[in-house]
């Protein structure tokens, strides 16, 4: 694999359409997570130097971008995506690490957060010092949560009054990073993920029963 990971800039805007297509395809495959993004939005991230791109020659291999909330109080690494042809090679972890470092360089005092349905992403975040948190510890900026409207599970977020959803919130606080040994962090994340899956299954069962009752 000859993939090069770079901080995106104006020279990469030609890849914006391809990035959006990858994000949309991944969302359809998972049936959860990743909100859709407009190419112009992705171009803005590139122009501002708030994105990481992975290229194999001229071929798009992966991408991730930075979002800033509440006057830089919070920063999110969002839209982490890897092209199917490049999966299974540890590329997502490398892209995420690059986005994490870029975020700390540009916004050293900000809390970094993310929401995800993916156990591998949760493990990557844990390795970087993130910890699972409730949604109340994340940004409360309405624009961020509005971005969830294109997610197929948005109605669940609404039903729960934005307290929880099928995604798990994770936070890196530069003043209080998760410094537990890696083995312990991985064990804790796996336990937490299993608990979340049980809660989700219970919730979805209740939703489906309600739909049957109302039909």
N, C-alpha and C positions, 0 to 999 in steps of 0.2 A: 504493500500500500504506500503510495507516494503522496498522500494527502497532506496539504499545508494548511495550518490553522492561522488565520490572520485577524487583526482588528479591521473590521469593515470600514470603508470610506466611500467617497464619491465615485471611485473607479469601479465599484461593485454594483451600482444601481441597476445594471442590466439583468441582475439575478433576482430582482424583487418579485417578478411574476412567478418564477420557478419556486421561490421560497414559499409564497402564498399557496401554490398548488400542493407542495409537500405537506404544509400544515393542514390543509383541508383534507387531503387523502388520509393522513394519519388519524384525524378526528373521526372520519367515516369508518376506518378500520377498527378503531377502538370502541366506537359507539359512546365514548365519554371524553371529557377533558377538552383540550386545546380549542380555544375560541378562534374564529376566523379572523383574518387580518387582511386589510386592503394593501395593494402594492404601494400606494403613495405613503402609507404609514411606515412600511418597511424601508422605503427610500429615505424617509426622514431620519430613521434610526441610523442608516448608513452614513448619511450626510453629516450627522452630528457626532459620529464616532462612537455611537452607543450600540454596537453590534459586533458579533464574532462570526466569521464565515470560514467554512472548510472547503477547500477546492482540491480536486485531483486534476491538475492541468487547468483546463477551462470548464471542467465538469463540477457542478454543485454537489458536494458531499454532505454538508450539514450547515446548521445555522442556529444562532441564539441572539436575542437582543435584550437591551436593558430598558426598563421603564422607571421613571422617577415619580414619587408621590409625596404629597404633603410637604412641599418645599425642601425636598431632599432628606426628609426624616426617614423615608423608606425607599428602598430600591429593589426591583424585582428582575431576576433573570428569566425571561419568558420565551415561549415559542421554541424551546429546544427541540430540534428535529434533525434526523439523520436519514439520508436517502436509503431506500431498501437495499441497494447494491453495496452499501458500505456498512451495513449493520453487522453486529456480532464481532466487531474488531476493536471494541473499546473506544470508539470515536466519540460517542456521546459524553463519556466521562471527560475526555480531553477538551471538548468544546465547552462543557460546563465549567471546567477548571479555568479555562481562559476567560470566560465571561465573568467568573467570580473574581479573578485577579484584576480584570479591567474595572469592575465595579468598585473594588477596594481602592484602586489607584485614583479613580475620578471622584469617588464619594466615600472617603475614608471614615466619616462619622455616621454614615447611614446604616440602618438596619436592613439586611438583605432578607427577602422572603420569597416564597413561592407556594403555589398550590398544585398538587399533582395526584393522579390516580395510580401512578406507576411505582411499583416496589423498587425496580432498578434505579429510578430517579431519586427515590427516597434514600436509598443506600449511598448514591453519589453525594447527595446533599449532606448526609450524615458524616461522610468522610471529610467534607469541607468544614464541618463544625456547626451545621444546622441542627435544630432539634424540633420535634413535632410540637405544634402549639394549636390552641383554639383560634378560630377566626377572629375573636375579639382582640387578639394580640397583633393582628395584621393591620395594614392601612384601612382606614374607614372612608377613604376617598370614594365618593360615589362613582366617579369616572372609571375607577378600576373595576368595581363590581358590575358596572354597566357593560363592561367588556365580556362578561360571562353570559350575556343574553343570547349569543349565537351558539352557546353550548347546548347540546340536546338534553342536559340535565338541569337547565336553568330553573325549571318549575320546582325541582326538589329544593334548590337553594331558597326559593321564595317561600315554599311551604314551611321551611324551617326557620323563617325570619332571619336568614343569613347567618345563622349560628353555626351551621355545618352543612355539608353536602357530600357527594361521593368523592370529592377531592380531599386530600389531607394538607393542612397548612404547615409550613416549615419556616423557621426563622433563624437567621444568624445575627446575633447581637455582638458587635465588635468589643463591647465591654464585658460580655459574659458568653464567650463561645463555648461550644460543647467540647470539652477537653478530655472526656472519658477515653480510655484505651479503645482502639478501633474494634477489637473483638467484642467488647462490651457494647459499643454503639450499634454494631451490626445486629447483635442479639436483641437489643432493645427495639430496634427498628422492625425486625422480623416479628417480634411479639406484638408490637403496636399495630403493624399491618394486619396481622391475623385478627386482632380485636376489631379493627376498623371494618374488615370484610364481614365479620359476623354482624356488626351493627348495620351495615349496608344491606345485607341479606334480609335482616329483620325488618328494616324500613321498607325495602322494595316489596316484601311480602304484604305488609300492611297497606301500601299504596295500591297494589294489585287487587287486594280484597275489597278495598273501597271502591275501585272502578267497577268491579263485578257487582257490588251491592247497588251502585247507582245506575248501572246499565239496564 
